[in-house]
Amino acid sequence: MKLKTHKTVSKRIKLTKTGKLIKRHGGQNHFNSRDRGTITRKKRRDQSVSAVYARSLKSLMPNN
């Protein structure tokens, strides 16, 4: 039977051409003024998903 794509994972995580998984940094909507400058700068960039979770997340996104 064909696996369906887990939609919440596919909206939050993108698969690059080389096979890496990229996600946005959490907590960007509000209350950002209390964060330190280093945290604010880190939130501007995407971060890669750790290798521990990469295999299970790829199985949730079979179409990507």
C-alpha positions, -999 to +999 in steps of 0.1 A: +000+000+000+012+035-008+023+057+021+006+090+025+027+121+032+025+135+067+014+170+059+026+188+090+061+174+085+062+183+048+051+219+056+078+224+083+107+205+068+122+207+033+144+181+016+174+196-002+188+182-035+216+165-016+192+148+008+196+170+038+166+181+058+162+218+066+139+234+091+131+269+104+142+280+138+113+279+163+098+308+182+098+336+156+064+350+159+064+373+190+083+380+222+115+383+203+126+416+219+136+398+251+160+374+232+197+381+231+212+393+198+229+360+191+196+341+194+179+367+171+206+362+145+203+324+147+166+326+141+171+343+107+189+312+093+175+278+086+190+249+105+196+213+095+177+185+112+199+162+133+209+128+119+190+110+147+156+123+134+164+125+097+157+089+089+123+088+106+113+122+091+122+110+056+099+081+060+070+105+068+077+124+035+078+096+008+068+119-020+096+145-015 
